[in-house]
Amino acid sequence: MSRKPTRTPPRIAPLAKLPLFHALDGRRVLVAGDTDGSRWKAELMSAAGAHVLVLAGPEADVHRWSGLVENPVDGPVTLEKRGWLETDFEGLALAIGDLDHSDGEAFAATARAAKVPVNVVDKPTLCDFQIGSIVNRSPVVIGISTDGAAPMLGQSIRSRIEAVLPSGIASWAAAAQRWRATLKARVPDAKARRRFWERFTAAAWNAPERTPTERDFSALQRDEGETGGSVTMVGAGPGDPELLTLKAVRALQGASVILYDDLVSSEVLELARREAHRISVGKRGRGPSVSQRDIDAELVRLAQAGERVVRLKGGDPLIFGRATEELEACRAAGVPVSIVPGITAAQGAAAALGFSLTEREHARRVQFVT
């Protein structure tokens, strides 16, 4: 008895646009138009190493282009005060125009006839490709597209990513570029190289702001990279995840284990990376509680096992947060420990109510009492 064929569900959901990354170093790009938008596009193409020809028209404002032509970002920028011609499209990698509709239609048709991918700014129907919002941690580059539907939403997404992506991650990616060929020559076994890159990635997220050196390269080959555990005390604030500091969010997203108090909101915990193991160590008056001695011991045990531990406390960990006992336990055991302060409940309440805790003519001090 034959079986009926079964339909396999698609592995990838439909894409409005396919994200691609163009290699433009040393290649020619045409930018037509004399606008702030066309100047930004020319600067962007130069940053990617392209040789940029700007055809700004006979009435071009040369002041708009001052600085960029004399001091391009990477690839050279040439400005000509004339309109575009069919012969300008020969041998181009890309063509970009910030033009009115009729000129834009002709520009796009000419580019396509020359088999050159074309973009006409703010005219999606005339575009073979789009340039979205960009997060630049080169060689780490992130492109964000909303298919032209909501550019400002794309910009806000970029801002959120930039807020949590350490700028120093670029130096680790650059180191990977330098080391890849050497590693392949030294370590022919593919599985061993994969283990190296796993250690490399862990070291990068453990110390993203530190520039890696050749000593790191040697240590990681011997499996002596920064694999030791650590403890970071993080202030979770009064409960609103929007009141977390950027450093607190980064710590949560880099943690492998999180020990959290009962006062920490579920919304704050949602900001942690999905793979992190969460352990509740809350204390309740006249109810089930984890002793402070057990918490101290667990912090040390986990860190010594190589875990990146975040001790998440409501408000600020240094204000009524029993930080001293935990700090002393970590330091006595030789465990690296750091602190990320948070907004206290007092500050959060005052902000919600809209009044100052220190009125100049009436208050000479602020006193927190438990």
Summary of the structure (lengths in Angstrom):
residues: 370
radius of gyration: 27.6
end to end distance: 76.9
largest distance: 91.7
contacts: 1034
relative contact order: 0.07
helix: 38%
strand: 15%
